[in-house]
Amino acid sequence: MLFLRSTSYDAVSHQLTVRFRSPSGSAWAAYEYRDVAPAVVARLEAAQPHAQHVLDTEIAPFHAVRRVGQTSWDAPRSRDSHVQAPGRAV
């Protein structure tokens, strides 16, 4: 299981980068979400320490995602149901 560690946002490209870490801190992963509106990022930042919920319900279901370093984007996870963010255990 990975936990949300940090986020960064490029307001020009509307790309959100989310970094996850393992409980021990020894493993990590980073994902980029495309076309995320500034208002959604503001809700994510204001939701600390519950930002994972905003990511799971307002970002992952509706925005294309790729792991940092990958060239291709994956389609949004789901538009109809609550889903887990990348790297999260089910």
C-alpha positions in Angstrom: 0.0 0.0 0.0 1.3 3.5 -0.8 0.3 6.7 0.9 0.0 10.2 -0.7 3.2 12.0 0.1 3.1 15.3 -1.9 1.7 17.0 -4.9 2.9 19.6 -7.3 0.9 21.5 -10.0 1.8 23.1 -13.2 -0.8 25.9 -13.7 0.2 26.4 -17.4 -0.3 22.8 -18.5 -2.9 21.9 -15.8 -0.9 18.8 -14.9 -0.9 17.5 -11.4 1.9 15.3 -10.1 1.2 13.2 -7.1 3.9 11.3 -5.2 3.2 8.3 -3.1 5.4 6.5 -0.5 5.3 3.2 1.3 4.7 3.1 5.1 8.4 2.5 5.6 9.4 5.2 3.2 11.6 2.8 1.3 9.4 2.7 -1.8 7.7 5.5 -3.8 5.8 6.1 -7.0 4.8 9.3 -8.8 1.8 9.8 -11.2 0.8 12.7 -13.4 -2.9 13.6 -14.0 -3.8 15.6 -17.1 -6.2 18.6 -17.4 -6.8 19.1 -13.7 -8.6 22.4 -13.0 -7.0 24.8 -10.5 -10.2 24.7 -8.4 -9.8 20.9 -8.0 -6.2 21.3 -7.0 -7.2 23.9 -4.4 -9.7 21.4 -2.9 -7.0 18.8 -2.8 -4.6 21.1 -1.0 -7.3 22.3 1.4 -8.3 18.7 2.3 -5.1 17.9 4.2 -4.8 15.5 5.9 -7.6 13.8 3.9 -6.3 14.7 0.4 -6.4 11.0 -0.6 -10.2 11.2 -0.6 -10.2 14.1 -3.0 -7.7 12.3 -5.2 -9.9 9.2 -5.2 -13.2 10.9 -5.8 -12.5 14.1 -7.8 -9.3 13.5 -9.7 -8.6 9.8 -10.5 -12.1 9.0 -11.9 -12.1 11.9 -14.3 -8.5 12.6 -15.5 -6.1 10.7 -17.7 -3.1 9.4 -15.7 0.4 8.1 -16.3 3.3 7.0 -14.1 6.1 9.6 -14.2 8.6 8.5 -16.9 5.9 6.8 -19.1 5.0 8.3 -22.5 1.5 7.1 -22.8 -1.6 8.2 -20.8 -4.2 5.8 -19.4 -7.9 6.8 -19.7 -9.7 8.0 -16.6 -10.3 5.1 -14.1 -14.1 5.4 -13.9 -16.7 8.1 -14.3 -19.4 6.2 -12.4 -17.9 4.8 -9.2 -15.5 5.4 -6.4 -12.1 4.0 -7.3 -8.7 3.7 -5.7 -5.8 5.9 -6.8 -2.8 4.3 -8.5 -0.7 2.4 -6.1 -3.4 2.0 -3.6 -4.4 -1.5 -2.3 -7.9 -2.6 -2.9 
